[in-house]
Structures are given as structure tokens and as C-alpha cells.
């Protein structure tokens, strides 16, 4: 998936199992999802569902267990895709730096954490705003239908 995204933006890469080789850098990037990544994705999804629960309770919105299960699965899937996008952005950024990439690879772990946190926070904020606007619209629509009857 990451190799496909890189080819769309013009970065030549070869997928070799859990490693992506970028010939222009002569470097291999490990792109597997580790146990820590899965725990992080589950944690983000759990925090999202918790905030949805708080929002629903404070707003007087009644949600069933199935809807909470749906939000948890949706959150996990979206954070999983965001994590793949994070890996793509990291490789894309380093490949655009060019020959001076060696200095960036020395600080790779710090860079990786910064990009990862930024993308996950942006994903979290987008999910919450989407949830807010959907329920705000449903609430307004419900009020308009009730008052018109």
C-alpha cells in the first residue's frame, strides 16, 4: 500500500515484504506495524469512543451499544489508515530531502514520533468534528420535524 502511494507521487520504490527500498536513497525503510503500533491505534480508538460517550451523555443523546461498537470499529479503521499514511509521509519527506538525508535518518525516531503524533491528533480532531456536525445536524433536523408537526 505504501509503495503504491509512493509511486503515485513519483517516488520510485520497491516493496520487499515488510521493507520498502527507495533506490534514489539506497535505503530500506521498515514499514511493518508492530505491537506498539496496534496498541497505539487501539488506544486512539478507545479515547475517541470515550469522548463520543462523554459528548453523547452531556448532549442528552441516546446511543445504543451497537452504535458504540460501530464507532470503535470505525475509529480503529480510520486510525489504522492514518498510521499507513504516516509511514508514507515519512518516506516521502525523506526521499524529497535527497542526498542530505543521512542527517535526517540519524534523528529518524524523533522525527517519526513527531509526524505520528501530529497525524493522529489531526485524525482525532477530524473524527470528533465529524461526529459533532453529524449529530448537530440530526438534532436540528429532529427539532425542525417535531416543530412542524
C-alpha positions in Angstrom: 0.0 0.0 0.0 2.8 2.5 0.9 4.8 1.6 -2.2 1.7 2.2 -4.3 1.2 5.6 -2.7 4.8 6.5 -3.2 4.5 5.5 -6.9 1.5 7.9 -7.2 3.7 10.8 -6.1 6.7 9.8 -8.3 9.0 8.2 -5.7 10.4 5.0 -7.1 10.3 2.3 -4.6 10.3 -1.5 -4.4 8.3 -3.4 -1.8 10.3 -6.3 -0.3 7.9 -7.8 2.2 7.9 -5.7 5.3 10.6 -3.4 3.9 10.4 -0.6 1.2 13.5 0.0 -0.7 14.0 3.5 -2.2 16.7 3.3 -4.9 17.3 7.0 -5.1 18.3 7.0 -1.4 19.7 3.4 -1.5 17.9 2.9 1.8 15.4 0.4 3.1 12.5 1.5 5.3 10.9 -0.9 7.7 7.1 -0.5 7.4 5.6 -3.2 9.5 3.0 -2.4 12.1 4.5 -3.6 15.4 2.6 -4.5 18.6 3.3 -0.9 19.8 1.6 0.5 16.7 -1.5 -1.7 17.2 -1.7 -0.7 20.9 -1.4 2.9 19.9 -4.2 2.6 17.3 -6.4 0.8 19.8 -5.7 3.5 22.4 -6.6 6.3 20.0 -9.8 4.5 19.0 -10.7 3.9 22.7 -10.1 7.6 23.5 -12.3 8.5 20.6 -15.2 6.3 21.8 -14.8 7.6 25.3 -15.0 11.2 24.1 -18.1 10.3 22.0 -19.6 8.7 25.1 -18.9 11.9 27.1 -20.3 14.1 24.3 -23.4 11.9 24.0 -24.1 12.0 27.7 -23.6 15.7 28.1 -25.7 16.4 25.0 -28.5 14.1 26.0 -28.0 11.9 23.0 -29.0 8.2 23.4 -26.7 5.8 21.7 -27.0 2.0 21.7 -24.2 -0.4 22.3 -24.2 -1.2 18.6 -23.5 2.4 17.8 -20.6 2.5 20.3 -19.3 -0.7 18.7 -19.6 0.9 15.3 -17.7 4.0 16.4 -15.0 1.8 17.9 -14.6 -0.2 14.7 -14.8 3.0 12.6 -12.2 4.7 14.8 -9.8 1.7 14.7 -10.1 1.5 10.8 -9.5 5.3 10.4 -6.6 5.4 12.8 -5.1 2.3 11.1 -5.3 4.1 7.7 -3.9 7.2 9.3 -0.9 5.1 10.5 -0.3 3.9 7.0 -0.5 7.5 5.7 2.0 8.5 8.4 4.6 5.9 7.1 4.0 7.1 3.6 4.6 10.8 4.6 7.8 9.9 6.4 9.3 8.1 3.5 8.1 10.8 1.0 9.6 13.5 3.1 13.0 11.8 3.5 13.0 10.9 -0.2 12.5 14.6 -1.1 15.3 15.7 1.1 17.8 13.9 -1.2 21.5 13.4 -0.6 21.3 15.2 2.8 19.0 12.5 4.2 21.8 11.0 6.3 21.3 13.7 9.0 17.6 13.1 9.0 18.0 9.3 9.4 20.1 9.8 12.5 17.2 11.6 14.1 14.6 9.3 12.5 13.0 8.1 15.6 12.3 11.6 17.0 11.0 12.6 13.5 8.8 9.6 13.3 7.2 10.3 16.6 6.5 13.9 15.8 4.9 13.1 12.5 2.9 10.2 14.0 1.5 12.3 16.9 0.7 15.2 14.5 -1.2 12.9 12.1 -3.0 11.1 14.9 -4.1 14.3 16.6 -5.3 15.7 13.3 -7.2 12.4 12.6 -8.7 12.5 16.1 -9.8 16.1 15.7 -11.3 15.4 12.3 -13.3 12.4 13.7 -14.6 14.4 16.6 -15.6 17.4 14.4 -17.3 15.0 12.0 -19.2 13.3 14.9 -20.2 16.7 16.3 -21.5 18.0 12.9 -23.4 14.8 12.1 -25.2 14.8 15.5 -25.8 18.5 15.5 -27.4 18.2 12.1 -29.6 15.3 13.2 -30.6 17.2 16.3 -31.5 20.3 14.3 -33.4 18.1 11.8 -35.2 16.4 14.6 -36.3 19.7 16.1 -37.4 21.1 12.8 -39.5 17.9 12.1 -41.1 18.0 15.6 -42.0 21.7 15.5 -43.5 21.4 12.0 -45.9 18.6 13.0 
